[in-house]
Amino acid sequence: MAYQSLRLEYLQIPPVSRAYTTACVLTTAAVQLELITPFQLYFNPELIFKHFQVLQLDTYIFSWKMYFPINLAE
């Protein structure tokens, strides 16, 4: 009975939000089960070097700068 009520609530979520939520839950589960790593999700060398998606490399580099800022003024 509880499963049916949960299913009905899940189906009431708008389709785009439902798809996004499902993708987030599946991605989190895959990382927790160690099927993929967060590094694999974020850094894909094949897309960068074979398909020339350099923006991914820029995003990867600049995100590290956000966590490890270099102060050149000192």
mmCIF file of the N, C-alpha and C atoms, coordinates in Angstrom:
data_MODEL
# 
_entry.id   MODEL 
# 
loop_
_atom_site.group_PDB 
_atom_site.id 
_atom_site.type_symbol 
_atom_site.label_atom_id 
_atom_site.label_alt_id 
_atom_site.label_comp_id 
_atom_site.label_asym_id 
_atom_site.label_entity_id 
_atom_site.label_seq_id 
_atom_site.pdbx_PDB_ins_code 
_atom_site.Cartn_x 
_atom_site.Cartn_y 
_atom_site.Cartn_z 
_atom_site.occupancy 
_atom_site.B_iso_or_equiv 
_atom_site.pdbx_formal_charge 
_atom_site.auth_seq_id 
_atom_site.auth_comp_id 
_atom_site.auth_asym_id 
_atom_site.auth_atom_id 
_atom_site.pdbx_PDB_model_num 
ATOM 1   N N  . MET A 1 1  ? 0.817  -1.196 0.000   1.00 0.00 ? 1  MET A N  1 
ATOM 2   C CA . MET A 1 1  ? 0.000  0.000  0.000   1.00 0.00 ? 1  MET A CA 1 
ATOM 3   C C  . MET A 1 1  ? 0.863  1.263  0.000   1.00 0.00 ? 1  MET A C  1 
ATOM 4   N N  . ALA A 1 2  ? 1.916  1.252  0.806   1.00 0.00 ? 2  ALA A N  1 
ATOM 5   C CA . ALA A 1 2  ? 2.789  2.423  0.872   1.00 0.00 ? 2  ALA A CA 1 
ATOM 6   C C  . ALA A 1 2  ? 3.523  2.624  -0.444  1.00 0.00 ? 2  ALA A C  1 
ATOM 7   N N  . TYR A 1 3  ? 3.882  1.514  -1.099  1.00 0.00 ? 3  TYR A N  1 
ATOM 8   C CA . TYR A 1 3  ? 4.583  1.600  -2.386  1.00 0.00 ? 3  TYR A CA 1 
ATOM 9   C C  . TYR A 1 3  ? 3.696  2.281  -3.424  1.00 0.00 ? 3  TYR A C  1 
ATOM 10  N N  . GLN A 1 4  ? 2.400  1.957  -3.426  1.00 0.00 ? 4  GLN A N  1 
ATOM 11  C CA . GLN A 1 4  ? 1.482  2.536  -4.402  1.00 0.00 ? 4  GLN A CA 1 
ATOM 12  C C  . GLN A 1 4  ? 1.318  4.036  -4.182  1.00 0.00 ? 4  GLN A C  1 
ATOM 13  N N  . SER A 1 5  ? 1.255  4.457  -2.938  1.00 0.00 ? 5  SER A N  1 
ATOM 14  C CA . SER A 1 5  ? 1.117  5.878  -2.639  1.00 0.00 ? 5  SER A CA 1 
ATOM 15  C C  . SER A 1 5  ? 2.383  6.638  -3.032  1.00 0.00 ? 5  SER A C  1 
ATOM 16  N N  . LEU A 1 6  ? 3.556  6.036  -2.790  1.00 0.00 ? 6  LEU A N  1 
ATOM 17  C CA . LEU A 1 6  ? 4.821  6.654  -3.174  1.00 0.00 ? 6  LEU A CA 1 
ATOM 18  C C  . LEU A 1 6  ? 4.915  6.765  -4.695  1.00 0.00 ? 6  LEU A C  1 
ATOM 19  N N  . ARG A 1 7  ? 4.474  5.740  -5.394  1.00 0.00 ? 7  ARG A N  1 
ATOM 20  C CA . ARG A 1 7  ? 4.503  5.743  -6.856  1.00 0.00 ? 7  ARG A CA 1 
ATOM 21  C C  . ARG A 1 7  ? 3.592  6.840  -7.412  1.00 0.00 ? 7  ARG A C  1 
ATOM 22  N N  . LEU A 1 8  ? 2.424  7.011  -6.816  1.00 0.00 ? 8  LEU A N  1 
ATOM 23  C CA . LEU A 1 8  ? 1.500  8.049  -7.285  1.00 0.00 ? 8  LEU A CA 1 
ATOM 24  C C  . LEU A 1 8  ? 2.086  9.441  -7.067  1.00 0.00 ? 8  LEU A C  1 
ATOM 25  N N  . GLU A 1 9  ? 2.750  9.656  -5.938  1.00 0.00 ? 9  GLU A N  1 
ATOM 26  C CA . GLU A 1 9  ? 3.377  10.955 -5.683  1.00 0.00 ? 9  GLU A CA 1 
ATOM 27  C C  . GLU A 1 9  ? 4.520  11.204 -6.658  1.00 0.00 ? 9  GLU A C  1 
ATOM 28  N N  . TYR A 1 10 ? 5.281  10.163 -6.954  1.00 0.00 ? 10 TYR A N  1 
ATOM 29  C CA . TYR A 1 10 ? 6.386  10.290 -7.903  1.00 0.00 ? 10 TYR A CA 1 
ATOM 30  C C  . TYR A 1 10 ? 5.857  10.665 -9.288  1.00 0.00 ? 10 TYR A C  1 
ATOM 31  N N  . LEU A 1 11 ? 4.766  10.078 -9.690  1.00 0.00 ? 11 LEU A N  1 
ATOM 32  C CA . LEU A 1 11 ? 4.205  10.359 -11.016 1.00 0.00 ? 11 LEU A CA 1 
ATOM 33  C C  . LEU A 1 11 ? 3.561  11.745 -11.100 1.00 0.00 ? 11 LEU A C  1 
ATOM 34  N N  . GLN A 1 12 ? 3.299  12.390 -9.980  1.00 0.00 ? 12 GLN A N  1 
ATOM 35  C CA . GLN A 1 12 ? 2.728  13.738 -9.982  1.00 0.00 ? 12 GLN A CA 1 
ATOM 36  C C  . GLN A 1 12 ? 3.787  14.818 -10.203 1.00 0.00 ? 12 GLN A C  1 
ATOM 37  N N  . ILE A 1 13 ? 5.050  14.462 -10.073 1.00 0.00 ? 13 ILE A N  1 
ATOM 38  C CA . ILE A 1 13 ? 6.132  15.416 -10.316 1.00 0.00 ? 13 ILE A CA 1 
ATOM 39  C C  . ILE A 1 13 ? 6.172  15.713 -11.811 1.00 0.00 ? 13 ILE A C  1 
ATOM 40  N N  . PRO A 1 14 ? 6.373  16.970 -12.208 1.00 0.00 ? 14 PRO A N  1 
ATOM 41  C CA . PRO A 1 14 ? 6.451  17.297 -13.635 1.00 0.00 ? 14 PRO A CA 1 
ATOM 42  C C  . PRO A 1 14 ? 7.545  16.459 -14.327 1.00 0.00 ? 14 PRO A C  1 
ATOM 43  N N  . PRO A 1 15 ? 7.354  16.105 -15.596 1.00 0.00 ? 15 PRO A N  1 
ATOM 44  C CA . PRO A 1 15 ? 8.264  15.176 -16.283 1.00 0.00 ? 15 PRO A CA 1 
ATOM 45  C C  . PRO A 1 15 ? 9.736  15.595 -16.282 1.00 0.00 ? 15 PRO A C  1 
ATOM 46  N N  . VAL A 1 16 ? 10.028 16.862 -16.512 1.00 0.00 ? 16 VAL A N  1 
ATOM 47  C CA . VAL A 1 16 ? 11.425 17.302 -16.555 1.00 0.00 ? 16 VAL A CA 1 
ATOM 48  C C  . VAL A 1 16 ? 12.055 17.184 -15.169 1.00 0.00 ? 16 VAL A C  1 
ATOM 49  N N  . SER A 1 17 ? 11.344 17.618 -14.150 1.00 0.00 ? 17 SER A N  1 
ATOM 50  C CA . SER A 1 17 ? 11.855 17.507 -12.776 1.00 0.00 ? 17 SER A CA 1 
ATOM 51  C C  . SER A 1 17 ? 12.011 16.046 -12.369 1.00 0.00 ? 17 SER A C  1 
ATOM 52  N N  . ARG A 1 18 ? 11.074 15.215 -12.796 1.00 0.00 ? 18 ARG A N  1 
ATOM 53  C CA . ARG A 1 18 ? 11.137 13.787 -12.474 1.00 0.00 ? 18 ARG A CA 1 
ATOM 54  C C  . ARG A 1 18 ? 12.363 13.148 -13.134 1.00 0.00 ? 18 ARG A C  1 
ATOM 55  N N  . ALA A 1 19 ? 12.627 13.502 -14.389 1.00 0.00 ? 19 ALA A N  1 
ATOM 56  C CA . ALA A 1 19 ? 13.794 12.954 -15.093 1.00 0.00 ? 19 ALA A CA 1 
ATOM 57  C C  . ALA A 1 19 ? 15.091 13.415 -14.437 1.00 0.00 ? 19 ALA A C  1 
ATOM 58  N N  . TYR A 1 20 ? 15.161 14.688 -14.076 1.00 0.00 ? 20 TYR A N  1 
ATOM 59  C CA . TYR A 1 20 ? 16.365 15.230 -13.438 1.00 0.00 ? 20 TYR A CA 1 
ATOM 60  C C  . TYR A 1 20 ? 16.600 14.570 -12.074 1.00 0.00 ? 20 TYR A C  1 
ATOM 61  N N  . THR A 1 21 ? 15.551 14.443 -11.301 1.00 0.00 ? 21 THR A N  1 
ATOM 62  C CA . THR A 1 21 ? 15.653 13.827 -9.979  1.00 0.00 ? 21 THR A CA 1 
ATOM 63  C C  . THR A 1 21 ? 16.091 12.364 -10.098 1.00 0.00 ? 21 THR A C  1 
ATOM 64  N N  . THR A 1 22 ? 15.508 11.652 -11.051 1.00 0.00 ? 22 THR A N  1 
ATOM 65  C CA . THR A 1 22 ? 15.869 10.256 -11.265 1.00 0.00 ? 22 THR A CA 1 
ATOM 66  C C  . THR A 1 22 ? 17.330 10.131 -11.682 1.00 0.00 ? 22 THR A C  1 
ATOM 67  N N  . ALA A 1 23 ? 17.786 11.010 -12.568 1.00 0.00 ? 23 ALA A N  1 
ATOM 68  C CA . ALA A 1 23 ? 19.186 10.987 -13.007 1.00 0.00 ? 23 ALA A CA 1 
ATOM 69  C C  . ALA A 1 23 ? 20.127 11.259 -11.833 1.00 0.00 ? 23 ALA A C  1 
ATOM 70  N N  . CYS A 1 24 ? 19.756 12.196 -10.976 1.00 0.00 ? 24 CYS A N  1 
ATOM 71  C CA . CYS A 1 24 ? 20.592 12.505 -9.803  1.00 0.00 ? 24 CYS A CA 1 
ATOM 72  C C  . CYS A 1 24 ? 20.676 11.315 -8.856  1.00 0.00 ? 24 CYS A C  1 
ATOM 73  N N  . VAL A 1 25 ? 19.561 10.673 -8.607  1.00 0.00 ? 25 VAL A N  1 
ATOM 74  C CA . VAL A 1 25 ? 19.546 9.519  -7.705  1.00 0.00 ? 25 VAL A CA 1 
ATOM 75  C C  . VAL A 1 25 ? 20.359 8.367  -8.302  1.00 0.00 ? 25 VAL A C  1 
ATOM 76  N N  . LEU A 1 26 ? 20.201 8.105  -9.603  1.00 0.00 ? 26 LEU A N  1 
ATOM 77  C CA . LEU A 1 26 ? 20.945 7.023  -10.244 1.00 0.00 ? 26 LEU A CA 1 
ATOM 78  C C  . LEU A 1 26 ? 22.448 7.313  -10.268 1.00 0.00 ? 26 LEU A C  1 
ATOM 79  N N  . THR A 1 27 ? 22.819 8.570  -10.514 1.00 0.00 ? 27 THR A N  1 
ATOM 80  C CA . THR A 1 27 ? 24.234 8.940  -10.523 1.00 0.00 ? 27 THR A CA 1 
ATOM 81  C C  . THR A 1 27 ? 24.831 8.784  -9.130  1.00 0.00 ? 27 THR A C  1 
ATOM 82  N N  . THR A 1 28 ? 24.110 9.227  -8.116  1.00 0.00 ? 28 THR A N  1 
ATOM 83  C CA . THR A 1 28 ? 24.580 9.094  -6.735  1.00 0.00 ? 28 THR A CA 1 
ATOM 84  C C  . THR A 1 28 ? 24.739 7.621  -6.367  1.00 0.00 ? 28 THR A C  1 
ATOM 85  N N  . ALA A 1 29 ? 23.785 6.803  -6.765  1.00 0.00 ? 29 ALA A N  1 
ATOM 86  C CA . ALA A 1 29 ? 23.869 5.371  -6.473  1.00 0.00 ? 29 ALA A CA 1 
ATOM 87  C C  . ALA A 1 29 ? 25.058 4.738  -7.183  1.00 0.00 ? 29 ALA A C  1 
ATOM 88  N N  . ALA A 1 30 ? 25.305 5.117  -8.430  1.00 0.00 ? 30 ALA A N  1 
ATOM 89  C CA . ALA A 1 30 ? 26.435 4.555  -9.180  1.00 0.00 ? 30 ALA A CA 1 
ATOM 90  C C  . ALA A 1 30 ? 27.769 4.931  -8.537  1.00 0.00 ? 30 ALA A C  1 
ATOM 91  N N  . VAL A 1 31 ? 27.880 6.146  -8.027  1.00 0.00 ? 31 VAL A N  1 
ATOM 92  C CA . VAL A 1 31 ? 29.113 6.564  -7.350  1.00 0.00 ? 31 VAL A CA 1 
ATOM 93  C C  . VAL A 1 31 ? 29.263 5.805  -6.035  1.00 0.00 ? 31 VAL A C  1 
ATOM 94  N N  . GLN A 1 32 ? 28.188 5.663  -5.286  1.00 0.00 ? 32 GLN A N  1 
ATOM 95  C CA . GLN A 1 32 ? 28.257 4.960  -4.007  1.00 0.00 ? 32 GLN A CA 1 
ATOM 96  C C  . GLN A 1 32 ? 28.602 3.484  -4.188  1.00 0.00 ? 32 GLN A C  1 
ATOM 97  N N  . LEU A 1 33 ? 28.124 2.889  -5.283  1.00 0.00 ? 33 LEU A N  1 
ATOM 98  C CA . LEU A 1 33 ? 28.425 1.484  -5.564  1.00 0.00 ? 33 LEU A CA 1 
ATOM 99  C C  . LEU A 1 33 ? 29.773 1.320  -6.270  1.00 0.00 ? 33 LEU A C  1 
ATOM 100 N N  . GLU A 1 34 ? 30.467 2.448  -6.465  1.00 0.00 ? 34 GLU A N  1 
ATOM 101 C CA . GLU A 1 34 ? 31.782 2.492  -7.102  1.00 0.00 ? 34 GLU A CA 1 
ATOM 102 C C  . GLU A 1 34 ? 31.774 1.933  -8.522  1.00 0.00 ? 34 GLU A C  1 
ATOM 103 N N  . LEU A 1 35 ? 30.674 2.130  -9.231  1.00 0.00 ? 35 LEU A N  1 
ATOM 104 C CA . LEU A 1 35 ? 30.619 1.787  -10.646 1.00 0.00 ? 35 LEU A CA 1 
ATOM 105 C C  . LEU A 1 35 ? 31.311 2.865  -11.476 1.00 0.00 ? 35 LEU A C  1 
ATOM 106 N N  . ILE A 1 36 ? 31.230 4.102  -11.007 1.00 0.00 ? 36 ILE A N  1 
ATOM 107 C CA . ILE A 1 36 ? 31.923 5.234  -11.613 1.00 0.00 ? 36 ILE A CA 1 
ATOM 108 C C  . ILE A 1 36 ? 32.511 6.073  -10.490 1.00 0.00 ? 36 ILE A C  1 
ATOM 109 N N  . THR A 1 37 ? 33.464 6.934  -10.845 1.00 0.00 ? 37 THR A N  1 
ATOM 110 C CA . THR A 1 37 ? 34.054 7.826  -9.848  1.00 0.00 ? 37 THR A CA 1 
ATOM 111 C C  . THR A 1 37 ? 33.640 9.259  -10.170 1.00 0.00 ? 37 THR A C  1 
ATOM 112 N N  . PRO A 1 38 ? 33.655 10.143 -9.199  1.00 0.00 ? 38 PRO A N  1 
ATOM 113 C CA . PRO A 1 38 ? 33.351 11.548 -9.489  1.00 0.00 ? 38 PRO A CA 1 
ATOM 114 C C  . PRO A 1 38 ? 34.306 12.136 -10.526 1.00 0.00 ? 38 PRO A C  1 
ATOM 115 N N  . PHE A 1 39 ? 35.564 11.677 -10.521 1.00 0.00 ? 39 PHE A N  1 
ATOM 116 C CA . PHE A 1 39 ? 36.534 12.162 -11.502 1.00 0.00 ? 39 PHE A CA 1 
ATOM 117 C C  . PHE A 1 39 ? 36.110 11.787 -12.921 1.00 0.00 ? 39 PHE A C  1 
ATOM 118 N N  . GLN A 1 40 ? 35.582 10.585 -13.101 1.00 0.00 ? 40 GLN A N  1 
ATOM 119 C CA . GLN A 1 40 ? 35.103 10.164 -14.425 1.00 0.00 ? 40 GLN A CA 1 
ATOM 120 C C  . GLN A 1 40 ? 33.920 11.006 -14.880 1.00 0.00 ? 40 GLN A C  1 
ATOM 121 N N  . LEU A 1 41 ? 33.096 11.424 -13.950 1.00 0.00 ? 41 LEU A N  1 
ATOM 122 C CA . LEU A 1 41 ? 31.947 12.251 -14.313 1.00 0.00 ? 41 LEU A CA 1 
ATOM 123 C C  . LEU A 1 41 ? 32.379 13.643 -14.758 1.00 0.00 ? 41 LEU A C  1 
ATOM 124 N N  . TYR A 1 42 ? 33.453 14.129 -14.173 1.00 0.00 ? 42 TYR A N  1 
ATOM 125 C CA . TYR A 1 42 ? 33.844 15.515 -14.397 1.00 0.00 ? 42 TYR A CA 1 
ATOM 126 C C  . TYR A 1 42 ? 34.881 15.685 -15.498 1.00 0.00 ? 42 TYR A C  1 
ATOM 127 N N  . PHE A 1 43 ? 35.820 14.749 -15.622 1.00 0.00 ? 43 PHE A N  1 
ATOM 128 C CA . PHE A 1 43 ? 36.933 14.877 -16.556 1.00 0.00 ? 43 PHE A CA 1 
ATOM 129 C C  . PHE A 1 43 ? 36.885 13.733 -17.549 1.00 0.00 ? 43 PHE A C  1 
ATOM 130 N N  . ASN A 1 44 ? 36.587 14.040 -18.808 1.00 0.00 ? 44 ASN A N  1 
ATOM 131 C CA . ASN A 1 44 ? 36.482 13.026 -19.837 1.00 0.00 ? 44 ASN A CA 1 
ATOM 132 C C  . ASN A 1 44 ? 37.493 13.328 -20.941 1.00 0.00 ? 44 ASN A C  1 
ATOM 133 N N  . PRO A 1 45 ? 38.674 12.706 -20.893 1.00 0.00 ? 45 PRO A N  1 
ATOM 134 C CA . PRO A 1 45 ? 39.723 13.018 -21.869 1.00 0.00 ? 45 PRO A CA 1 
ATOM 135 C C  . PRO A 1 45 ? 39.303 12.759 -23.309 1.00 0.00 ? 45 PRO A C  1 
ATOM 136 N N  . GLU A 1 46 ? 38.483 11.749 -23.537 1.00 0.00 ? 46 GLU A N  1 
ATOM 137 C CA . GLU A 1 46 ? 38.060 11.443 -24.909 1.00 0.00 ? 46 GLU A CA 1 
ATOM 138 C C  . GLU A 1 46 ? 37.279 12.606 -25.514 1.00 0.00 ? 46 GLU A C  1 
ATOM 139 N N  . LEU A 1 47 ? 36.367 13.183 -24.745 1.00 0.00 ? 47 LEU A N  1 
ATOM 140 C CA . LEU A 1 47 ? 35.614 14.332 -25.264 1.00 0.00 ? 47 LEU A CA 1 
ATOM 141 C C  . LEU A 1 47 ? 36.515 15.534 -25.485 1.00 0.00 ? 47 LEU A C  1 
ATOM 142 N N  . ILE A 1 48 ? 37.480 15.721 -24.608 1.00 0.00 ? 48 ILE A N  1 
ATOM 143 C CA . ILE A 1 48 ? 38.348 16.896 -24.710 1.00 0.00 ? 48 ILE A CA 1 
ATOM 144 C C  . ILE A 1 48 ? 39.296 16.781 -25.900 1.00 0.00 ? 48 ILE A C  1 
ATOM 145 N N  . PHE A 1 49 ? 39.980 15.653 -26.022 1.00 0.00 ? 49 PHE A N  1 
ATOM 146 C CA . PHE A 1 49 ? 41.037 15.553 -27.024 1.00 0.00 ? 49 PHE A CA 1 
ATOM 147 C C  . PHE A 1 49 ? 40.571 14.995 -28.371 1.00 0.00 ? 49 PHE A C  1 
ATOM 148 N N  . LYS A 1 50 ? 39.574 14.119 -28.389 1.00 0.00 ? 50 LYS A N  1 
ATOM 149 C CA . LYS A 1 50 ? 39.121 13.552 -29.659 1.00 0.00 ? 50 LYS A CA 1 
ATOM 150 C C  . LYS A 1 50 ? 37.998 14.361 -30.289 1.00 0.00 ? 50 LYS A C  1 
ATOM 151 N N  . HIS A 1 51 ? 37.147 14.958 -29.463 1.00 0.00 ? 51 HIS A N  1 
ATOM 152 C CA . HIS A 1 51 ? 36.014 15.723 -29.983 1.00 0.00 ? 51 HIS A CA 1 
ATOM 153 C C  . HIS A 1 51 ? 36.201 17.223 -29.777 1.00 0.00 ? 51 HIS A C  1 
ATOM 154 N N  . PHE A 1 52 ? 37.385 17.621 -29.302 1.00 0.00 ? 52 PHE A N  1 
ATOM 155 C CA . PHE A 1 52 ? 37.775 19.023 -29.174 1.00 0.00 ? 52 PHE A CA 1 
ATOM 156 C C  . PHE A 1 52 ? 36.811 19.857 -28.332 1.00 0.00 ? 52 PHE A C  1 
ATOM 157 N N  . GLN A 1 53 ? 36.302 19.276 -27.260 1.00 0.00 ? 53 GLN A N  1 
ATOM 158 C CA . GLN A 1 53 ? 35.452 20.031 -26.346 1.00 0.00 ? 53 GLN A CA 1 
ATOM 159 C C  . GLN A 1 53 ? 36.347 20.653 -25.275 1.00 0.00 ? 53 GLN A C  1 
ATOM 160 N N  . VAL A 1 54 ? 37.066 21.679 -25.684 1.00 0.00 ? 54 VAL A N  1 
ATOM 161 C CA . VAL A 1 54 ? 38.070 22.315 -24.830 1.00 0.00 ? 54 VAL A CA 1 
ATOM 162 C C  . VAL A 1 54 ? 37.412 23.011 -23.644 1.00 0.00 ? 54 VAL A C  1 
ATOM 163 N N  . LEU A 1 55 ? 36.162 23.385 -23.781 1.00 0.00 ? 55 LEU A N  1 
ATOM 164 C CA . LEU A 1 55 ? 35.469 24.045 -22.678 1.00 0.00 ? 55 LEU A CA 1 
ATOM 165 C C  . LEU A 1 55 ? 35.461 23.158 -21.442 1.00 0.00 ? 55 LEU A C  1 
ATOM 166 N N  . GLN A 1 56 ? 35.381 21.851 -21.636 1.00 0.00 ? 56 GLN A N  1 
ATOM 167 C CA . GLN A 1 56 ? 35.428 20.947 -20.484 1.00 0.00 ? 56 GLN A CA 1 
ATOM 168 C C  . GLN A 1 56 ? 36.757 21.070 -19.757 1.00 0.00 ? 56 GLN A C  1 
ATOM 169 N N  . LEU A 1 57 ? 37.838 21.163 -20.504 1.00 0.00 ? 57 LEU A N  1 
ATOM 170 C CA . LEU A 1 57 ? 39.159 21.299 -19.886 1.00 0.00 ? 57 LEU A CA 1 
ATOM 171 C C  . LEU A 1 57 ? 39.260 22.631 -19.148 1.00 0.00 ? 57 LEU A C  1 
ATOM 172 N N  . ASP A 1 58 ? 38.755 23.706 -19.750 1.00 0.00 ? 58 ASP A N  1 
ATOM 173 C CA . ASP A 1 58 ? 38.747 25.009 -19.080 1.00 0.00 ? 58 ASP A CA 1 
ATOM 174 C C  . ASP A 1 58 ? 37.959 24.942 -17.778 1.00 0.00 ? 58 ASP A C  1 
ATOM 175 N N  . THR A 1 59 ? 36.801 24.325 -17.825 1.00 0.00 ? 59 THR A N  1 
ATOM 176 C CA . THR A 1 59 ? 35.964 24.208 -16.628 1.00 0.00 ? 59 THR A CA 1 
ATOM 177 C C  . THR A 1 59 ? 36.692 23.429 -15.551 1.00 0.00 ? 59 THR A C  1 
ATOM 178 N N  . TYR A 1 60 ? 37.376 22.366 -15.947 1.00 0.00 ? 60 TYR A N  1 
ATOM 179 C CA . TYR A 1 60 ? 38.114 21.545 -14.993 1.00 0.00 ? 60 TYR A CA 1 
ATOM 180 C C  . TYR A 1 60 ? 39.229 22.351 -14.327 1.00 0.00 ? 60 TYR A C  1 
ATOM 181 N N  . ILE A 1 61 ? 39.988 23.082 -15.119 1.00 0.00 ? 61 ILE A N  1 
ATOM 182 C CA . ILE A 1 61 ? 41.111 23.859 -14.589 1.00 0.00 ? 61 ILE A CA 1 
ATOM 183 C C  . ILE A 1 61 ? 40.624 25.000 -13.701 1.00 0.00 ? 61 ILE A C  1 
ATOM 184 N N  . PHE A 1 62 ? 39.629 25.743 -14.167 1.00 0.00 ? 62 PHE A N  1 
ATOM 185 C CA . PHE A 1 62 ? 39.156 26.898 -13.399 1.00 0.00 ? 62 PHE A CA 1 
ATOM 186 C C  . PHE A 1 62 ? 38.440 26.492 -12.122 1.00 0.00 ? 62 PHE A C  1 
ATOM 187 N N  . SER A 1 63 ? 37.832 25.314 -12.084 1.00 0.00 ? 63 SER A N  1 
ATOM 188 C CA . SER A 1 63 ? 37.196 24.883 -10.838 1.00 0.00 ? 63 SER A CA 1 
ATOM 189 C C  . SER A 1 63 ? 38.264 24.598 -9.781  1.00 0.00 ? 63 SER A C  1 
ATOM 190 N N  . TRP A 1 64 ? 39.435 24.088 -10.188 1.00 0.00 ? 64 TRP A N  1 
ATOM 191 C CA . TRP A 1 64 ? 40.508 23.870 -9.234  1.00 0.00 ? 64 TRP A CA 1 
ATOM 192 C C  . TRP A 1 64 ? 41.048 25.197 -8.721  1.00 0.00 ? 64 TRP A C  1 
ATOM 193 N N  . LYS A 1 65 ? 41.063 26.203 -9.577  1.00 0.00 ? 65 LYS A N  1 
ATOM 194 C CA . LYS A 1 65 ? 41.517 27.516 -9.125  1.00 0.00 ? 65 LYS A CA 1 
ATOM 195 C C  . LYS A 1 65 ? 40.569 28.091 -8.081  1.00 0.00 ? 65 LYS A C  1 
ATOM 196 N N  . MET A 1 66 ? 39.306 27.737 -8.174  1.00 0.00 ? 66 MET A N  1 
ATOM 197 C CA . MET A 1 66 ? 38.355 28.235 -7.185  1.00 0.00 ? 66 MET A CA 1 
ATOM 198 C C  . MET A 1 66 ? 38.652 27.623 -5.815  1.00 0.00 ? 66 MET A C  1 
ATOM 199 N N  . TYR A 1 67 ? 39.060 26.353 -5.796  1.00 0.00 ? 67 TYR A N  1 
ATOM 200 C CA . TYR A 1 67 ? 39.328 25.675 -4.525  1.00 0.00 ? 67 TYR A CA 1 
ATOM 201 C C  . TYR A 1 67 ? 40.725 25.958 -4.002  1.00 0.00 ? 67 TYR A C  1 
ATOM 202 N N  . PHE A 1 68 ? 41.677 26.228 -4.904  1.00 0.00 ? 68 PHE A N  1 
ATOM 203 C CA . PHE A 1 68 ? 43.053 26.515 -4.512  1.00 0.00 ? 68 PHE A CA 1 
ATOM 204 C C  . PHE A 1 68 ? 43.506 27.816 -5.153  1.00 0.00 ? 68 PHE A C  1 
ATOM 205 N N  . PRO A 1 69 ? 42.998 28.936 -4.642  1.00 0.00 ? 69 PRO A N  1 
ATOM 206 C CA . PRO A 1 69 ? 43.342 30.222 -5.273  1.00 0.00 ? 69 PRO A CA 1 
ATOM 207 C C  . PRO A 1 69 ? 44.822 30.566 -5.077  1.00 0.00 ? 69 PRO A C  1 
ATOM 208 N N  . ILE A 1 70 ? 45.377 31.191 -6.098  1.00 0.00 ? 70 ILE A N  1 
ATOM 209 C CA . ILE A 1 70 ? 46.771 31.639 -6.029  1.00 0.00 ? 70 ILE A CA 1 
ATOM 210 C C  . ILE A 1 70 ? 46.761 33.147 -5.903  1.00 0.00 ? 70 ILE A C  1 
ATOM 211 N N  . ASN A 1 71 ? 47.362 33.650 -4.854  1.00 0.00 ? 71 ASN A N  1 
ATOM 212 C CA . ASN A 1 71 ? 47.399 35.086 -4.641  1.00 0.00 ? 71 ASN A CA 1 
ATOM 213 C C  . ASN A 1 71 ? 48.731 35.615 -5.177  1.00 0.00 ? 71 ASN A C  1 
ATOM 214 N N  . LEU A 1 72 ? 48.698 36.273 -6.327  1.00 0.00 ? 72 LEU A N  1 
ATOM 215 C CA . LEU A 1 72 ? 49.913 36.778 -6.952  1.00 0.00 ? 72 LEU A CA 1 
ATOM 216 C C  . LEU A 1 72 ? 50.370 38.116 -6.368  1.00 0.00 ? 72 LEU A C  1 
ATOM 217 N N  . ALA A 1 73 ? 49.532 38.742 -5.540  1.00 0.00 ? 73 ALA A N  1 
ATOM 218 C CA . ALA A 1 73 ? 49.879 40.052 -4.978  1.00 0.00 ? 73 ALA A CA 1 
ATOM 219 C C  . ALA A 1 73 ? 50.937 39.938 -3.901  1.00 0.00 ? 73 ALA A C  1 
ATOM 220 N N  . GLU A 1 74 ? 51.069 38.793 -3.282  1.00 0.00 ? 74 GLU A N  1 
ATOM 221 C CA . GLU A 1 74 ? 52.029 38.648 -2.185  1.00 0.00 ? 74 GLU A CA 1 
ATOM 222 C C  . GLU A 1 74 ? 53.412 38.369 -2.671  1.00 0.00 ? 74 GLU A C  1 
# 
